[in-house]
Amino acid sequence: MKIPEALSKARYNWFPDHVLGEVLSKRWADNAVPLLFLLLTIVVLDHLIPNFLSPQSLSDSGRQMGEFLIIVCGISIVMMAGGIDLSIGSNYALCALAAVGVVNLLQWPIPVAFVIAVGIGAVFGAFNGVLIGFFKLRAFLTTLVTLVIGRAVYDIALVQFGTAIQLAYRDSPVWDFIGDGSIRLFPVSLIAAIAILVTAHIFLSRSRPGWHITAIGGSRRSAFNTGIDVRKTVFWTYVISGACCGIAGFLFGARLNGTGPGTGINLEILALTACVVGGISLGGGRGSIAKGVLGALIVLTINNSLIRMGYHSGTNQMVLGLMLAIAVILDIRWLKNRQKVLHNVYVAPVYTSMGPAPSALPGSGTPYALNHRLSETEIIGLGEIEGPEDVILDEDDHLYCGTRHGDIVRYFAPEYRESEIYAHIGGFPLGLAFDRDGSLKVCVGAMGLYSVSPDRRVERLSAETNRSWLSVVDDARLRDPNDLDIGSDGRIYFTDSTTRYDAHEWATDSVENRPTGRVLVYDPEIGRTRTLLRRLNYPNGVCMAHDGESFFFAESWECRVNRYWYRGPEAGRLECVIRDMPGYPDNINRASDGTYWMAWLGMRTPTFDLMLRRPGARRRMTRRLPKDDWLFPNINTGGVVKFDESGRILTTLGDLGGKHHPMVTSMREHKGYLYVGGILNNRIGRYKLDGANAYWTGMSSYRGRAP
């Protein structure tokens, strides 16, 4: 290897460029910036303020923080539904005054005071919800008006009853404990806030009403068209926000045992800034409780620290205004350019050096030399099917294939002119295999492993496997289940070609050429899937060897075939049996003479082989050119290859003229014929094999019966 290529390999293969794109693609990535900012803020303030992180200081701050977190929780839910609530300051002040008045002036029980405070807050929120949800008034103007009205009502009530409330006194250990008590150094208000935040997180992320809130924030029209009651859901978000104000106001009243003219002033600015700084979108549909918590911690920490350092309220307001302005700009710009940024950083090609390939040109004299023999195939289902990626036959000689419409189609023997939809699965059915009980096992792209019983009942067997500890992307989810076969132990062995891209993005995966594929095994006894082999370069076709102890599988972008022993004395051994082929291998299946058939979905070209050694050029290509102009593997010409257990090539079939099957992804031998499928074809081919066993079937071979 030349020095420039060695440096290129070291740069692109060992430097984890792909991690940045994977992180930015995650929903939690938006939390990274506010979290880092929070940590930096704490470090700086701890240096500037003596005893900033002392237990007593944290305990005192925790009481106020608990109340503020509850307020932020409520407004976060409103904002995720696409609304805004500017009236929380007035609502909060009214609830606090009511709680103190009920406890001190009326001498009613503490639980009654809590119910009244929460009730007032919920009714206040319901008033907003009716106007905004049912009467469809603008949230900004409506809550601005209720802010003014609520503040006026509070000021009148404070003038009327404030002195009497302040002069009244009630000796209540429960009231004092709620305001000043702690449980293991944790203030009561903070414990209450944590409980509410956890409940809200579960509500938003795990319940149907929570999903409805996010859906409405994303697009009210689309949510309405899907049957969501938009008006009622919006109404309840304001009720929840008002109830949160009631809880926080009750805790505030218990902490100070009174209220004043400044209670709740500018609280809406603090809460709104916290939400936006945390990453909750002003447009709705994007955000989480965790984001609101981060923003609240940042905003309240800075605000209180400025007060402790002696800055007046004008400075606080200026800092909050600047934070809000910057957060709004970042929110709008990031929301607008997120996909553009991901496009520029996600695809991270690596250096790959393919070995010289034997020629596949006709007359070249190599075992790989293609021909025109597949042009002689008999055509089945021309124009009736789209994308028969894999084909298979049952004991009654009926022919099955998947289609890009999500159907399994069955053609009836012996003429194969009549057909029916055997089952509808959805997605894109790819690899097929019959189990011993007659059920059809199917790999469905982007969906998982499925089973179709003899009575046509569709069942999902697996959609996930064990997750890698160090993986940023969720590699527990099956993204591109491709081909499968069933071992002598009853387990299903199948490939998941890539963990970074879905099935339809195979071209992007080929350009990146990063080994992210794997071989998995599903155990029907326990109903679980585990990962058997990792770091494979687009693993594809799987075929059980005749020995009943191993299987072959292809790595398409590496142009090689491997053999893995899953049982017996050599269990766990992996061996490459064919490497550096001139074609890209796809599905592999058994042949009647004890050998194996393999599909070539396309052929290598010198240009793309060169590009594989130029990861920088491929990277620039993905960033500067539209996808239609990318250079990726040629899949317009392929063929069928037969090989033995040592990897020796025995037969090659092709259709270089493109008459019937220039591109092949699967083939099955059955009673002297070879049935050919292709993921881009609209037909199935049947080719007569000279000298093949006219009674041999794949099912008899797997079940150990003589044909």
Secondary structure as GFF3:
##gff-version 3
##sequence-region A 1 707
A	DSSP	alpha_helix	3	14	.	.	.	ID=ss1
A	DSSP	alpha_helix	17	25	.	.	.	ID=ss2
A	DSSP	three_ten_helix	27	31	.	.	.	ID=ss3
A	DSSP	alpha_helix	32	48	.	.	.	ID=ss4
A	DSSP	alpha_helix	55	80	.	.	.	ID=ss5
A	DSSP	alpha_helix	88	100	.	.	.	ID=ss6
A	DSSP	pi_helix	101	105	.	.	.	ID=ss7
A	DSSP	alpha_helix	110	129	.	.	.	ID=ss8
A	DSSP	pi_helix	130	134	.	.	.	ID=ss9
A	DSSP	alpha_helix	139	167	.	.	.	ID=ss10
A	DSSP	alpha_helix	173	180	.	.	.	ID=ss11
A	DSSP	beta_strand	182	183	.	.	.	ID=ss12
A	DSSP	beta_strand	186	187	.	.	.	ID=ss13
A	DSSP	alpha_helix	188	206	.	.	.	ID=ss14
A	DSSP	alpha_helix	208	218	.	.	.	ID=ss15
A	DSSP	alpha_helix	220	225	.	.	.	ID=ss16
A	DSSP	alpha_helix	230	256	.	.	.	ID=ss17
A	DSSP	alpha_helix	267	278	.	.	.	ID=ss18
A	DSSP	alpha_helix	289	308	.	.	.	ID=ss19
A	DSSP	alpha_helix	313	345	.	.	.	ID=ss20
A	DSSP	three_ten_helix	373	376	.	.	.	ID=ss21
A	DSSP	beta_strand	378	380	.	.	.	ID=ss22
A	DSSP	beta_strand	391	393	.	.	.	ID=ss23
A	DSSP	beta_strand	399	402	.	.	.	ID=ss24
A	DSSP	beta_strand	407	411	.	.	.	ID=ss25
A	DSSP	beta_strand	419	424	.	.	.	ID=ss26
A	DSSP	beta_strand	428	434	.	.	.	ID=ss27
A	DSSP	beta_strand	440	445	.	.	.	ID=ss28
A	DSSP	beta_strand	448	452	.	.	.	ID=ss29
A	DSSP	beta_strand	458	462	.	.	.	ID=ss30
A	DSSP	beta_strand	481	486	.	.	.	ID=ss31
A	DSSP	beta_strand	492	496	.	.	.	ID=ss32
A	DSSP	three_ten_helix	503	505	.	.	.	ID=ss33
A	DSSP	alpha_helix	506	512	.	.	.	ID=ss34
A	DSSP	beta_strand	517	523	.	.	.	ID=ss35
A	DSSP	beta_strand	528	536	.	.	.	ID=ss36
A	DSSP	beta_strand	539	544	.	.	.	ID=ss37
A	DSSP	beta_strand	550	555	.	.	.	ID=ss38
A	DSSP	three_ten_helix	556	558	.	.	.	ID=ss39
A	DSSP	beta_strand	560	565	.	.	.	ID=ss40
A	DSSP	beta_strand	574	578	.	.	.	ID=ss41
A	DSSP	beta_strand	583	590	.	.	.	ID=ss42
A	DSSP	beta_strand	596	603	.	.	.	ID=ss43
A	DSSP	alpha_helix	606	612	.	.	.	ID=ss44
A	DSSP	alpha_helix	615	624	.	.	.	ID=ss45
A	DSSP	three_ten_helix	627	629	.	.	.	ID=ss46
A	DSSP	beta_strand	639	643	.	.	.	ID=ss47
A	DSSP	beta_strand	649	654	.	.	.	ID=ss48
A	DSSP	beta_strand	666	670	.	.	.	ID=ss49
A	DSSP	beta_strand	673	677	.	.	.	ID=ss50
A	DSSP	beta_strand	684	688	.	.	.	ID=ss51
A	DSSP	alpha_helix	698	702	.	.	.	ID=ss52
###
